[in-house]
């Protein structure tokens, strides 16, 4: 009996804007759905500059003992911004990891909450009720399950909403990724799995923590639509996410997007990437910086110049200085804060813990002490 091929697959990478600022208009014709306008691209460069400034100041706050730790977003701004901009503010939901600041700010997260979070203040996780964002997820991979559950609820309620969840390449080696992906595809849910493949799972390079050549191919086994993009190309990221969002809205189910990017900073301020990362590799990726790439494109079109650059940087300085003042000027938290936002309605046993600051029954009910005799 002859052998027959039962399955074949290939993976292409979408790149519209290369590292020299060259734009492929065939892949992104002006005015087509999913193609950024010049006005939008200019706005997004301004947002990149703000996020980069926030990163710089967060680093100095940590080094001066005013923040516990911080994971820089530097080098990954296009992945967060392009995808976040493609999602509908106030309708769709963002389920982040911890390197998507620019997307969160676009969707209404007050910037000072990011600083409060990394300063160890529980109020940094108290997302305003009208902002469709879940709190930052520090455990690796758990947020993908949350996004899948949310998308399941959207489908059950017949709501026109899509969830996008963010994670790194290392998270795709976790069981949570596979369980979430399997459930989401089996039930054809409106959810986008967005992998920021920054080449490093803390200090472990991608090729040592997975044997697959791409992250994208992992989704093929589950029947997801799988797309790889140049994660430093904001046009490609936006287009892929926009198309994934529309596909989900129309009942087309799950998309896995692998944004190939690079973490220019350390994993966090508690890390020293010089101990495990080659300097030449770092320098080669600096040349692919998404902010420099977008600026080259806009300068070539006459939409950006040194004056606009300086004005944007000055606005960012003023804005971030105000964010620092808000974060550091807030009144000291009470111990109640660790309880108050955990549940919509606090359970009685936690209410007693909060009010008495005790977990044992005698501490919670001092009148019972005499019954010990």
BALOBA-1460 file (C-alpha; in Angstrom, 3 decimals):
// residues 373
<rec num="1" residu="x" x="0.000" y="0.000" z="0.000"/>
<rec num="2" residu="x" x="1.563" y="3.343" z="-0.998"/>
<rec num="3" residu="x" x="2.496" y="5.973" z="1.548"/>
<rec num="4" residu="x" x="0.426" y="9.109" z="1.405"/>
<rec num="5" residu="x" x="1.009" y="12.543" z="2.858"/>
<rec num="6" residu="x" x="-1.647" y="13.326" z="5.445"/>
<rec num="7" residu="x" x="-0.401" y="16.724" z="6.544"/>
<rec num="8" residu="x" x="1.974" y="19.415" z="5.365"/>
<rec num="9" residu="x" x="2.699" y="22.873" z="6.740"/>
<rec num="10" residu="x" x="4.944" y="25.827" z="6.139"/>
<rec num="11" residu="x" x="5.568" y="29.015" z="8.069"/>
<rec num="12" residu="x" x="6.261" y="32.389" z="6.475"/>
<rec num="13" residu="x" x="7.375" y="35.480" z="8.349"/>
<rec num="14" residu="x" x="5.582" y="38.760" z="7.689"/>
<rec num="15" residu="x" x="7.825" y="41.817" z="7.464"/>
<rec num="16" residu="x" x="6.567" y="45.082" z="5.997"/>
<rec num="17" residu="x" x="9.125" y="47.559" z="7.376"/>
<rec num="18" residu="x" x="12.751" y="46.426" z="7.475"/>
<rec num="19" residu="x" x="15.467" y="47.649" z="9.832"/>
<rec num="20" residu="x" x="16.534" y="50.363" z="7.383"/>
<rec num="21" residu="x" x="13.052" y="51.830" z="7.231"/>
<rec num="22" residu="x" x="12.177" y="50.389" z="3.811"/>
<rec num="23" residu="x" x="8.436" y="49.786" z="3.419"/>
<rec num="24" residu="x" x="6.840" y="47.052" z="1.293"/>
<rec num="25" residu="x" x="3.684" y="48.674" z="-0.081"/>
<rec num="26" residu="x" x="2.656" y="45.435" z="-1.847"/>
<rec num="27" residu="x" x="2.137" y="43.777" z="1.528"/>
<rec num="28" residu="x" x="0.481" y="46.850" z="3.018"/>
<rec num="29" residu="x" x="-1.274" y="48.989" z="0.389"/>
<rec num="30" residu="x" x="-2.388" y="52.384" z="1.689"/>
<rec num="31" residu="x" x="-5.979" y="52.445" z="2.885"/>
<rec num="32" residu="x" x="-6.350" y="48.675" z="3.141"/>
<rec num="33" residu="x" x="-7.774" y="47.187" z="6.356"/>
<rec num="34" residu="x" x="-5.031" y="46.427" z="8.852"/>
<rec num="35" residu="x" x="-2.585" y="48.977" z="7.420"/>
<rec num="36" residu="x" x="-1.442" y="51.829" z="9.648"/>
<rec num="37" residu="x" x="-1.907" y="55.335" z="8.328"/>
<rec num="38" residu="x" x="0.892" y="57.900" z="8.500"/>
<rec num="39" residu="x" x="-0.961" y="59.688" z="11.290"/>
<rec num="40" residu="x" x="-1.247" y="56.467" z="13.293"/>
<rec num="41" residu="x" x="2.424" y="55.583" z="12.727"/>
<rec num="42" residu="x" x="3.475" y="59.035" z="13.956"/>
<rec num="43" residu="x" x="1.293" y="58.656" z="17.048"/>
<rec num="44" residu="x" x="2.795" y="55.246" z="17.787"/>
<rec num="45" residu="x" x="6.368" y="56.542" z="17.535"/>
<rec num="46" residu="x" x="5.462" y="59.154" z="20.142"/>
<rec num="47" residu="x" x="4.103" y="56.353" z="22.344"/>
<rec num="48" residu="x" x="7.341" y="54.382" z="21.916"/>
<rec num="49" residu="x" x="9.347" y="57.365" z="23.082"/>
<rec num="50" residu="x" x="7.160" y="57.677" z="26.180"/>
<rec num="51" residu="x" x="7.525" y="54.004" z="27.014"/>
<rec num="52" residu="x" x="11.298" y="54.094" z="26.511"/>
<rec num="53" residu="x" x="11.548" y="57.081" z="28.859"/>
<rec num="54" residu="x" x="9.440" y="55.294" z="31.477"/>
<rec num="55" residu="x" x="11.816" y="52.327" z="31.233"/>
<rec num="56" residu="x" x="14.858" y="54.536" z="31.771"/>
<rec num="57" residu="x" x="13.388" y="56.206" z="34.840"/>
<rec num="58" residu="x" x="12.165" y="52.907" z="36.299"/>
<rec num="59" residu="x" x="15.725" y="51.600" z="36.025"/>
<rec num="60" residu="x" x="17.111" y="54.587" z="37.937"/>
<rec num="61" residu="x" x="14.384" y="54.264" z="40.582"/>
<rec num="62" residu="x" x="15.325" y="50.643" z="41.172"/>
<rec num="63" residu="x" x="19.038" y="51.376" z="41.301"/>
<rec num="64" residu="x" x="18.447" y="54.150" z="43.820"/>
<rec num="65" residu="x" x="16.383" y="51.875" z="46.072"/>
<rec num="66" residu="x" x="13.022" y="53.441" z="45.290"/>
<rec num="67" residu="x" x="11.636" y="50.393" z="43.438"/>
<rec num="68" residu="x" x="12.129" y="46.695" z="44.203"/>
<rec num="69" residu="x" x="12.691" y="45.334" z="40.711"/>
<rec num="70" residu="x" x="11.614" y="46.106" z="37.160"/>
<rec num="71" residu="x" x="11.513" y="44.266" z="33.806"/>
<rec num="72" residu="x" x="12.472" y="46.666" z="31.040"/>
<rec num="73" residu="x" x="10.377" y="46.732" z="27.849"/>
<rec num="74" residu="x" x="13.224" y="48.210" z="25.798"/>
<rec num="75" residu="x" x="13.417" y="46.726" z="22.319"/>
<rec num="76" residu="x" x="9.958" y="45.152" z="22.443"/>
<rec num="77" residu="x" x="7.808" y="48.259" z="22.130"/>
<rec num="78" residu="x" x="6.613" y="47.537" z="18.577"/>
<rec num="79" residu="x" x="5.276" y="44.122" z="19.551"/>
<rec num="80" residu="x" x="3.232" y="45.551" z="22.418"/>
<rec num="81" residu="x" x="2.118" y="48.737" z="20.673"/>
<rec num="82" residu="x" x="1.254" y="47.223" z="17.312"/>
<rec num="83" residu="x" x="-0.832" y="44.462" z="18.832"/>
<rec num="84" residu="x" x="-2.451" y="46.647" z="21.471"/>
<rec num="85" residu="x" x="-3.377" y="49.284" z="18.899"/>
<rec num="86" residu="x" x="-5.126" y="46.625" z="16.818"/>
<rec num="87" residu="x" x="-7.443" y="45.682" z="19.686"/>
<rec num="88" residu="x" x="-10.591" y="47.704" z="20.379"/>
<rec num="89" residu="x" x="-10.245" y="49.834" z="23.492"/>
<rec num="90" residu="x" x="-13.143" y="49.330" z="25.891"/>
<rec num="91" residu="x" x="-14.389" y="46.230" z="24.044"/>
<rec num="92" residu="x" x="-11.593" y="43.688" z="23.736"/>
<rec num="93" residu="x" x="-9.563" y="42.455" z="26.706"/>
<rec num="94" residu="x" x="-5.797" y="42.496" z="27.229"/>
<rec num="95" residu="x" x="-4.391" y="39.716" z="29.422"/>
<rec num="96" residu="x" x="-0.731" y="40.665" z="29.872"/>
<rec num="97" residu="x" x="2.463" y="39.127" z="31.095"/>
<rec num="98" residu="x" x="4.853" y="41.861" z="32.341"/>
<rec num="99" residu="x" x="6.496" y="43.399" z="29.273"/>
<rec num="100" residu="x" x="3.506" y="45.014" z="27.559"/>
<rec num="101" residu="x" x="3.452" y="48.440" z="29.200"/>
<rec num="102" residu="x" x="2.917" y="50.352" z="25.964"/>
<rec num="103" residu="x" x="-0.195" y="48.319" z="25.084"/>
<rec num="104" residu="x" x="-1.615" y="48.697" z="28.583"/>
<rec num="105" residu="x" x="-1.223" y="52.470" z="28.518"/>
<rec num="106" residu="x" x="-2.991" y="52.611" z="25.139"/>
<rec num="107" residu="x" x="-5.977" y="50.861" z="26.681"/>
<rec num="108" residu="x" x="-6.271" y="53.247" z="29.582"/>
<rec num="109" residu="x" x="-4.104" y="51.866" z="32.383"/>
<rec num="110" residu="x" x="-2.881" y="54.783" z="34.519"/>
<rec num="111" residu="x" x="0.898" y="54.755" z="34.132"/>
<rec num="112" residu="x" x="1.651" y="55.188" z="37.816"/>
<rec num="113" residu="x" x="0.020" y="51.809" z="38.560"/>
<rec num="114" residu="x" x="2.937" y="50.103" z="36.798"/>
<rec num="115" residu="x" x="5.353" y="51.831" z="39.160"/>
<rec num="116" residu="x" x="3.208" y="50.992" z="42.200"/>
<rec num="117" residu="x" x="3.161" y="47.339" z="41.177"/>
<rec num="118" residu="x" x="6.943" y="47.105" z="41.007"/>
<rec num="119" residu="x" x="7.260" y="49.116" z="44.219"/>
<rec num="120" residu="x" x="5.341" y="46.306" z="45.953"/>
<rec num="121" residu="x" x="2.154" y="48.302" z="46.467"/>
<rec num="122" residu="x" x="-0.982" y="46.159" z="46.042"/>
<rec num="123" residu="x" x="-2.839" y="49.171" z="44.680"/>
<rec num="124" residu="x" x="-0.784" y="48.826" z="41.529"/>
<rec num="125" residu="x" x="-2.967" y="45.813" z="40.696"/>
<rec num="126" residu="x" x="-6.277" y="47.624" z="41.232"/>
<rec num="127" residu="x" x="-7.200" y="48.120" z="37.572"/>
<rec num="128" residu="x" x="-9.952" y="50.746" z="37.096"/>
<rec num="129" residu="x" x="-13.284" y="49.057" z="36.383"/>
<rec num="130" residu="x" x="-13.728" y="50.650" z="32.958"/>
<rec num="131" residu="x" x="-10.292" y="49.447" z="31.753"/>
<rec num="132" residu="x" x="-10.372" y="46.040" z="30.046"/>
<rec num="133" residu="x" x="-7.055" y="44.757" z="31.330"/>
<rec num="134" residu="x" x="-6.198" y="42.047" z="33.834"/>
<rec num="135" residu="x" x="-3.378" y="42.607" z="36.357"/>
<rec num="136" residu="x" x="0.229" y="41.857" z="35.399"/>
<rec num="137" residu="x" x="0.956" y="38.115" z="35.580"/>
<rec num="138" residu="x" x="4.259" y="37.165" z="37.193"/>
<rec num="139" residu="x" x="3.810" y="33.345" z="37.201"/>
<rec num="140" residu="x" x="4.874" y="32.044" z="33.806"/>
<rec num="141" residu="x" x="1.955" y="30.967" z="31.630"/>
<rec num="142" residu="x" x="-1.020" y="31.190" z="33.963"/>
<rec num="143" residu="x" x="-2.532" y="34.181" z="32.155"/>
<rec num="144" residu="x" x="-3.130" y="32.130" z="28.990"/>
<rec num="145" residu="x" x="-5.650" y="30.027" z="30.904"/>
<rec num="146" residu="x" x="-7.354" y="33.174" z="32.156"/>
<rec num="147" residu="x" x="-7.662" y="34.590" z="28.649"/>
<rec num="148" residu="x" x="-9.076" y="31.306" z="27.385"/>
<rec num="149" residu="x" x="-11.687" y="31.280" z="30.141"/>
<rec num="150" residu="x" x="-12.644" y="34.845" z="29.355"/>
<rec num="151" residu="x" x="-12.997" y="34.041" z="25.654"/>
<rec num="152" residu="x" x="-15.178" y="31.045" z="26.564"/>
<rec num="153" residu="x" x="-17.443" y="33.429" z="28.498"/>
<rec num="154" residu="x" x="-17.576" y="35.842" z="25.540"/>
<rec num="155" residu="x" x="-18.695" y="33.024" z="23.281"/>
<rec num="156" residu="x" x="-21.291" y="31.696" z="25.727"/>
<rec num="157" residu="x" x="-22.747" y="35.176" z="26.152"/>
<rec num="158" residu="x" x="-22.567" y="35.894" z="22.406"/>
<rec num="159" residu="x" x="-20.553" y="39.049" z="23.096"/>
<rec num="160" residu="x" x="-18.576" y="40.765" z="20.351"/>
<rec num="161" residu="x" x="-15.313" y="40.667" z="22.295"/>
<rec num="162" residu="x" x="-11.863" y="39.196" z="21.745"/>
<rec num="163" residu="x" x="-9.163" y="38.464" z="24.325"/>
<rec num="164" residu="x" x="-5.459" y="38.754" z="23.573"/>
<rec num="165" residu="x" x="-2.949" y="37.200" z="25.936"/>
<rec num="166" residu="x" x="0.772" y="37.927" z="25.981"/>
<rec num="167" residu="x" x="3.660" y="35.659" z="26.966"/>
<rec num="168" residu="x" x="7.299" y="34.971" z="26.184"/>
<rec num="169" residu="x" x="8.912" y="32.126" z="24.281"/>
<rec num="170" residu="x" x="9.788" y="30.362" z="27.533"/>
<rec num="171" residu="x" x="6.108" y="30.205" z="28.517"/>
<rec num="172" residu="x" x="5.372" y="27.964" z="25.531"/>
<rec num="173" residu="x" x="7.397" y="25.255" z="27.288"/>
<rec num="174" residu="x" x="4.892" y="25.331" z="30.155"/>
<rec num="175" residu="x" x="1.920" y="22.999" z="30.365"/>
<rec num="176" residu="x" x="-0.421" y="25.962" z="30.769"/>
<rec num="177" residu="x" x="0.279" y="27.048" z="27.194"/>
<rec num="178" residu="x" x="-0.662" y="23.666" z="25.770"/>
<rec num="179" residu="x" x="-3.754" y="23.241" z="27.925"/>
<rec num="180" residu="x" x="-5.009" y="26.711" z="27.086"/>
<rec num="181" residu="x" x="-4.260" y="26.308" z="23.386"/>
<rec num="182" residu="x" x="-6.005" y="22.924" z="23.245"/>
<rec num="183" residu="x" x="-9.139" y="24.120" z="25.028"/>
<rec num="184" residu="x" x="-9.301" y="27.349" z="22.999"/>
<rec num="185" residu="x" x="-9.015" y="25.598" z="19.649"/>
<rec num="186" residu="x" x="-11.372" y="22.724" z="20.510"/>
<rec num="187" residu="x" x="-14.082" y="25.241" z="21.422"/>
<rec num="188" residu="x" x="-13.116" y="27.697" z="18.661"/>
<rec num="189" residu="x" x="-12.804" y="30.633" z="21.042"/>
<rec num="190" residu="x" x="-12.221" y="34.322" z="20.202"/>
<rec num="191" residu="x" x="-8.723" y="34.558" z="21.661"/>
<rec num="192" residu="x" x="-5.319" y="35.591" z="20.321"/>
<rec num="193" residu="x" x="-2.166" y="34.021" z="21.762"/>
<rec num="194" residu="x" x="0.596" y="36.590" z="21.291"/>
<rec num="195" residu="x" x="4.140" y="35.344" z="21.927"/>
<rec num="196" residu="x" x="6.872" y="37.912" z="22.343"/>
<rec num="197" residu="x" x="9.769" y="35.701" z="21.326"/>
<rec num="198" residu="x" x="12.649" y="37.776" z="22.675"/>
<rec num="199" residu="x" x="15.078" y="34.849" z="22.311"/>
<rec num="200" residu="x" x="15.689" y="34.339" z="26.033"/>
<rec num="201" residu="x" x="13.792" y="32.540" z="28.805"/>
<rec num="202" residu="x" x="15.574" y="34.541" z="31.489"/>
<rec num="203" residu="x" x="19.124" y="33.175" z="30.950"/>
<rec num="204" residu="x" x="18.224" y="30.188" z="28.759"/>
<rec num="205" residu="x" x="18.357" y="30.785" z="24.982"/>
<rec num="206" residu="x" x="15.364" y="29.739" z="22.924"/>
<rec num="207" residu="x" x="17.206" y="26.925" z="21.150"/>
<rec num="208" residu="x" x="18.097" y="25.289" z="24.478"/>
<rec num="209" residu="x" x="14.618" y="25.358" z="26.012"/>
<rec num="210" residu="x" x="12.697" y="24.067" z="22.980"/>
<rec num="211" residu="x" x="13.610" y="21.825" z="20.046"/>
<rec num="212" residu="x" x="11.128" y="23.369" z="17.606"/>
<rec num="213" residu="x" x="12.641" y="25.821" z="15.135"/>
<rec num="214" residu="x" x="9.840" y="28.310" z="15.713"/>
<rec num="215" residu="x" x="7.248" y="29.002" z="18.362"/>
<rec num="216" residu="x" x="4.669" y="29.357" z="15.600"/>
<rec num="217" residu="x" x="4.697" y="25.685" z="14.682"/>
<rec num="218" residu="x" x="3.540" y="24.705" z="18.161"/>
<rec num="219" residu="x" x="0.102" y="26.081" z="17.363"/>
<rec num="220" residu="x" x="-0.215" y="24.064" z="14.158"/>
<rec num="221" residu="x" x="-0.699" y="20.852" z="16.134"/>
<rec num="222" residu="x" x="-3.760" y="22.365" z="17.813"/>
<rec num="223" residu="x" x="-5.350" y="23.642" z="14.619"/>
<rec num="224" residu="x" x="-4.808" y="27.332" z="15.356"/>
<rec num="225" residu="x" x="-4.122" y="29.878" z="12.649"/>
<rec num="226" residu="x" x="-0.392" y="30.459" z="13.047"/>
<rec num="227" residu="x" x="1.496" y="33.591" z="12.038"/>
<rec num="228" residu="x" x="5.088" y="34.667" z="12.545"/>
<rec num="229" residu="x" x="5.939" y="38.360" z="12.247"/>
<rec num="230" residu="x" x="9.001" y="40.526" z="12.572"/>
<rec num="231" residu="x" x="8.228" y="41.727" z="16.068"/>
<rec num="232" residu="x" x="10.256" y="44.909" z="15.628"/>
<rec num="233" residu="x" x="8.129" y="45.914" z="12.626"/>
<rec num="234" residu="x" x="5.086" y="47.731" z="13.987"/>
<rec num="235" residu="x" x="3.302" y="47.575" z="10.629"/>
<rec num="236" residu="x" x="3.575" y="43.778" z="10.472"/>
<rec num="237" residu="x" x="2.534" y="43.351" z="14.107"/>
<rec num="238" residu="x" x="-0.494" y="45.598" z="13.665"/>
<rec num="239" residu="x" x="-1.614" y="43.893" z="10.447"/>
<rec num="240" residu="x" x="-1.286" y="40.361" z="11.845"/>
<rec num="241" residu="x" x="-3.147" y="41.262" z="15.050"/>
<rec num="242" residu="x" x="-5.864" y="43.208" z="13.243"/>
<rec num="243" residu="x" x="-6.505" y="40.224" z="10.963"/>
<rec num="244" residu="x" x="-6.489" y="37.824" z="13.928"/>
<rec num="245" residu="x" x="-9.004" y="40.011" z="15.761"/>
<rec num="246" residu="x" x="-11.364" y="40.137" z="12.780"/>
<rec num="247" residu="x" x="-11.005" y="36.400" z="12.213"/>
<rec num="248" residu="x" x="-11.944" y="35.742" z="15.854"/>
<rec num="249" residu="x" x="-14.952" y="38.067" z="15.645"/>
<rec num="250" residu="x" x="-16.215" y="36.223" z="12.575"/>
<rec num="251" residu="x" x="-16.006" y="32.820" z="14.256"/>
<rec num="252" residu="x" x="-12.598" y="31.881" z="12.849"/>
<rec num="253" residu="x" x="-11.230" y="30.996" z="16.262"/>
<rec num="254" residu="x" x="-7.747" y="31.073" z="17.676"/>
<rec num="255" residu="x" x="-4.626" y="32.693" z="16.242"/>
<rec num="256" residu="x" x="-1.106" y="32.184" z="17.563"/>
<rec num="257" residu="x" x="1.153" y="35.109" z="16.667"/>
<rec num="258" residu="x" x="4.891" y="34.779" z="17.204"/>
<rec num="259" residu="x" x="6.537" y="38.201" z="17.222"/>
<rec num="260" residu="x" x="10.273" y="37.679" z="16.729"/>
<rec num="261" residu="x" x="11.924" y="40.414" z="18.769"/>
<rec num="262" residu="x" x="14.718" y="40.877" z="21.301"/>
<rec num="263" residu="x" x="15.092" y="41.947" z="24.899"/>
<rec num="264" residu="x" x="17.702" y="44.711" z="24.776"/>
<rec num="265" residu="x" x="17.883" y="44.998" z="28.556"/>
<rec num="266" residu="x" x="18.346" y="42.451" z="31.324"/>
<rec num="267" residu="x" x="15.491" y="40.087" z="32.147"/>
<rec num="268" residu="x" x="14.808" y="42.299" z="35.166"/>
<rec num="269" residu="x" x="16.929" y="44.644" z="37.237"/>
<rec num="270" residu="x" x="17.768" y="41.580" z="39.361"/>
<rec num="271" residu="x" x="19.503" y="40.012" z="36.349"/>
<rec num="272" residu="x" x="22.853" y="40.637" z="34.640"/>
<rec num="273" residu="x" x="22.590" y="39.484" z="31.025"/>
<rec num="274" residu="x" x="26.320" y="40.089" z="30.469"/>
<rec num="275" residu="x" x="26.942" y="36.794" z="32.265"/>
<rec num="276" residu="x" x="25.224" y="34.712" z="29.588"/>
<rec num="277" residu="x" x="24.643" y="36.849" z="26.488"/>
<rec num="278" residu="x" x="27.120" y="37.554" z="23.701"/>
<rec num="279" residu="x" x="27.938" y="41.235" z="23.099"/>
<rec num="280" residu="x" x="27.906" y="40.786" z="19.319"/>
<rec num="281" residu="x" x="24.400" y="39.346" z="19.436"/>
<rec num="282" residu="x" x="23.217" y="42.305" z="21.476"/>
<rec num="283" residu="x" x="24.800" y="44.811" z="19.090"/>
<rec num="284" residu="x" x="23.233" y="43.146" z="16.062"/>
<rec num="285" residu="x" x="19.778" y="43.447" z="17.617"/>
<rec num="286" residu="x" x="20.337" y="47.064" z="18.609"/>
<rec num="287" residu="x" x="20.515" y="47.802" z="14.888"/>
<rec num="288" residu="x" x="16.987" y="46.368" z="14.611"/>
<rec num="289" residu="x" x="15.588" y="48.610" z="17.350"/>
<rec num="290" residu="x" x="11.886" y="49.114" z="16.519"/>
<rec num="291" residu="x" x="11.933" y="52.769" z="17.537"/>
<rec num="292" residu="x" x="14.877" y="53.638" z="15.280"/>
<rec num="293" residu="x" x="13.305" y="51.701" z="12.412"/>
<rec num="294" residu="x" x="9.984" y="53.527" z="12.609"/>
<rec num="295" residu="x" x="11.720" y="56.893" z="12.928"/>
<rec num="296" residu="x" x="13.743" y="56.224" z="9.756"/>
<rec num="297" residu="x" x="10.531" y="55.484" z="7.894"/>
<rec num="298" residu="x" x="8.793" y="58.653" z="9.075"/>
<rec num="299" residu="x" x="11.842" y="60.845" z="8.424"/>
<rec num="300" residu="x" x="12.057" y="59.509" z="4.865"/>
<rec num="301" residu="x" x="8.415" y="60.474" z="4.338"/>
<rec num="302" residu="x" x="8.957" y="63.962" z="5.738"/>
<rec num="303" residu="x" x="6.720" y="63.248" z="8.716"/>
<rec num="304" residu="x" x="9.400" y="63.405" z="11.423"/>
<rec num="305" residu="x" x="12.484" y="65.504" z="12.042"/>
<rec num="306" residu="x" x="14.867" y="66.458" z="14.803"/>
<rec num="307" residu="x" x="12.528" y="69.132" z="16.095"/>
<rec num="308" residu="x" x="9.664" y="66.669" z="16.478"/>
<rec num="309" residu="x" x="12.012" y="64.189" z="18.089"/>
<rec num="310" residu="x" x="13.135" y="66.701" z="20.706"/>
<rec num="311" residu="x" x="9.562" y="67.840" z="21.344"/>
<rec num="312" residu="x" x="8.418" y="64.241" z="21.842"/>
<rec num="313" residu="x" x="11.297" y="63.474" z="24.194"/>
<rec num="314" residu="x" x="10.519" y="66.603" z="26.225"/>
<rec num="315" residu="x" x="6.845" y="65.648" z="26.511"/>
<rec num="316" residu="x" x="7.905" y="62.196" z="27.654"/>
<rec num="317" residu="x" x="10.195" y="63.652" z="30.334"/>
<rec num="318" residu="x" x="7.412" y="65.822" z="31.731"/>
<rec num="319" residu="x" x="4.876" y="62.996" z="31.611"/>
<rec num="320" residu="x" x="7.077" y="60.410" z="33.309"/>
<rec num="321" residu="x" x="8.200" y="62.892" z="35.968"/>
<rec num="322" residu="x" x="4.527" y="63.374" z="36.828"/>
<rec num="323" residu="x" x="4.029" y="59.599" z="36.927"/>
<rec num="324" residu="x" x="6.885" y="59.296" z="39.442"/>
<rec num="325" residu="x" x="5.322" y="62.021" z="41.581"/>
<rec num="326" residu="x" x="1.978" y="60.213" z="41.568"/>
<rec num="327" residu="x" x="3.533" y="56.887" z="42.497"/>
<rec num="328" residu="x" x="5.805" y="58.206" z="45.226"/>
<rec num="329" residu="x" x="3.353" y="60.810" z="46.513"/>
<rec num="330" residu="x" x="0.526" y="58.397" z="47.221"/>
<rec num="331" residu="x" x="-0.403" y="57.957" z="50.864"/>
<rec num="332" residu="x" x="1.068" y="54.915" z="52.585"/>
<rec num="333" residu="x" x="-0.997" y="51.764" z="52.024"/>
<rec num="334" residu="x" x="-2.855" y="50.073" z="54.832"/>
<rec num="335" residu="x" x="-2.729" y="46.343" z="55.455"/>
<rec num="336" residu="x" x="-6.317" y="46.212" z="54.196"/>
<rec num="337" residu="x" x="-5.080" y="46.667" z="50.625"/>
<rec num="338" residu="x" x="-3.904" y="43.065" z="50.316"/>
<rec num="339" residu="x" x="-7.492" y="41.906" z="50.931"/>
<rec num="340" residu="x" x="-9.749" y="44.526" z="49.394"/>
<rec num="341" residu="x" x="-9.215" y="43.865" z="45.693"/>
<rec num="342" residu="x" x="-8.891" y="40.090" z="45.844"/>
<rec num="343" residu="x" x="-12.623" y="39.380" z="45.508"/>
<rec num="344" residu="x" x="-15.575" y="41.455" z="44.299"/>
<rec num="345" residu="x" x="-17.221" y="40.585" z="47.631"/>
<rec num="346" residu="x" x="-14.775" y="39.617" z="50.350"/>
<rec num="347" residu="x" x="-15.524" y="36.218" z="51.981"/>
<rec num="348" residu="x" x="-16.268" y="36.254" z="55.683"/>
<rec num="349" residu="x" x="-13.113" y="34.344" z="56.702"/>
<rec num="350" residu="x" x="-10.911" y="36.830" z="54.854"/>
<rec num="351" residu="x" x="-12.870" y="39.738" z="56.298"/>
<rec num="352" residu="x" x="-12.043" y="38.448" z="59.784"/>
<rec num="353" residu="x" x="-8.373" y="38.074" z="58.849"/>
<rec num="354" residu="x" x="-8.332" y="41.611" z="57.516"/>
<rec num="355" residu="x" x="-10.072" y="43.129" z="60.536"/>
<rec num="356" residu="x" x="-8.072" y="41.225" z="63.173"/>
<rec num="357" residu="x" x="-4.815" y="40.657" z="61.269"/>
<rec num="358" residu="x" x="-4.882" y="37.120" z="62.622"/>
<rec num="359" residu="x" x="-5.372" y="33.778" z="60.916"/>
<rec num="360" residu="x" x="-6.027" y="31.588" z="63.971"/>
<rec num="361" residu="x" x="-9.397" y="31.422" z="65.685"/>
<rec num="362" residu="x" x="-8.184" y="32.676" z="69.089"/>
<rec num="363" residu="x" x="-6.686" y="35.735" z="67.482"/>
<rec num="364" residu="x" x="-9.880" y="36.424" z="65.586"/>
<rec num="365" residu="x" x="-12.092" y="35.819" z="68.632"/>
<rec num="366" residu="x" x="-10.146" y="36.974" z="71.761"/>
<rec num="367" residu="x" x="-13.164" y="36.219" z="73.971"/>
<rec num="368" residu="x" x="-12.489" y="32.513" z="73.418"/>
<rec num="369" residu="x" x="-9.075" y="32.591" z="75.132"/>
<rec num="370" residu="x" x="-10.544" y="31.592" z="78.525"/>
<rec num="371" residu="x" x="-12.019" y="28.409" z="77.105"/>
<rec num="372" residu="x" x="-8.530" y="26.949" z="76.746"/>
<rec num="373" residu="x" x="-8.481" y="26.085" z="80.465"/>
